[in-house]
Amino acid sequence: MNERIKNFLTKNIEGIYNIETIRNYREIFQFYTLLYDFAYSEIKQYIIDTISYNMDEEEDIDQILTTWIRNNYLNGDMPLPGDGIILYKMYDDPHPIEPGTKGIVLDYTYVNIFNEEHIDVAWENGRKLKLIVGLDDYKKI
């Protein structure tokens, strides 16, 4: 896919699919897992319907969708899988990860019973403790 088409699709998608235009699905913008599912079902289908799609463009489509998710998930500054993070404070654990520890985001897990999302992290110290979105303090690096 050439850069011109990629840029067009990225801008077009931002205008069509955003928190103001998708009022019936406003809650998806609060949870990575819901936003990801929406992007890879609804928006991916829109892209496929808009361009003459071939399998060689799958990586380009993934980049467009990742950009859209990054721009729209909560405040637009949330870490996505593959991003580095640094922990400032973990609040709800008797044996928290030490402040200042760095890690790589692996994935997100939606915990339905608590209506919250956890971030799966590969911590540099080898621990496997998850972060709670909206509770723990961390930053994308």
Long-range contacts (C-beta under 8 A, 24 or more apart in sequence): 1-51, 1-57, 1-60, 1-61, 5-51, 6-60, 6-63, 6-64, 9-47, 9-50, 9-51, 9-64, 10-64, 10-67, 10-68, 12-50, 13-43, 13-46, 13-47, 13-64, 13-68, 14-68, 14-71, 16-46, 17-42, 17-43, 17-46, 17-68, 17-72, 18-72, 19-72, 29-72, 29-73, 29-74, 30-74, 31-108, 31-110, 31-117, 32-69, 32-73, 32-78, 32-80, 32-108, 32-117, 32-133, 33-108, 33-109, 33-110, 33-117, 34-110, 35-69, 35-72, 35-73, 36-69, 36-108, 39-65, 39-68, 39-69, 40-65, 43-68, 74-133, 77-140, 78-133, 78-140, 79-105, 79-119, 79-138, 79-140, 80-105, 81-105, 81-106, 81-107, 81-108, 83-140, 83-141, 84-140, 84-141, 85-119, 85-121, 85-131, 85-138, 85-139, 85-140, 85-141, 86-138, 86-139, 86-141, 87-131, 87-136, 87-137, 87-138, 88-137, 88-138, 88-139, 89-136, 89-137, 90-129, 90-131, 90-136, 90-137, 91-132, 91-135, 91-136, 91-137, 92-132, 92-135, 92-136, 93-129, 96-129, 97-123, 97-125, 97-127, 97-129, 98-125, 101-125, 102-141, 108-133
